[in-house]
């Protein structure tokens, strides 16, 4: 299996739902703080499209991006619960 094949392989349903939930929670946290995608993306050092992908639960976004976004919102304690 090549690199591209692995990227396109489906996640287990539960894993996909967990990422979608996490992404939705990131979006909610951003909106509650009245922050734009551009503002948060600049703080965590990614492009706004990458942050938007994370908010959709895209599995190709790095775990570091998810955790750093949680840090911006003051929610890193939640990572320990994973």
N, C-alpha and C positions, 0 to 999 in steps of 0.2 A: 504494500500500500504506500503510495507516494505522499508527500507532504500535503498537496492539494486535496487528496482523497480524505486525509484525516481531518482537515479543516471543515470539510463539507459533511462529515459523518454526523448523524443525528445524536443528540444527547439523550440519555434516558429521560423519560417524561418528567420524573420528579426533579431531576437536575435542571431541566429547562424551566420548569415552573418556579423553582427556587431562584434562579437568575432573574426571571421576569418579575418576581415579587421584589427582589432586592433592587432591581432597576426602577421599579415603580416607587419604591420607598425613597430612593435617591432623588427622583424627580419631585416627589411630594416635599421632601426636606428642602430642596432648592426653592421651590415656589413659596413655601411658608416663610422663607427668609427673604423673599422678594429679590432673589438673585437671578441674573440672566445666565444662560449657558456660557456666554463669552466670559463673564466674570469668574465663574467657578472654574472653567477650563483653564483660564490664565493662572489661577491660584494653584492648580494641581499640575500644570505644565503639560497639558495635552491640547489638541485642537478641539473646537466645540463639537465637531462631528463625532469625535471619539467619545466625548461625554454623552452626547445624544444616543450613541449606540449603547453605552453602559446603562442609560436610563431605560432602554428597551430590553435590557437583559441579554445583550449580544454576547455569546460565549467566546468570541474572538478577542474581546477586550481583556487586557491583562488584569490579573487579580490585584496588582499594585494600583491600578487606576481605580478600581472599586474601593479599595481600602483607603486610598488617599482622599477620595471624594467623601467617604465616611468621616475622615479626620477633619476635613473642612467644615462639616456640619456638627462636629463635636460628638460623633457617634461611634468612635472607635472601640468603646467598651463592648459594643454589640458584636465585634469581630471575635472576641473570646468565646462567645456563645455558639460559634459555628462548629 
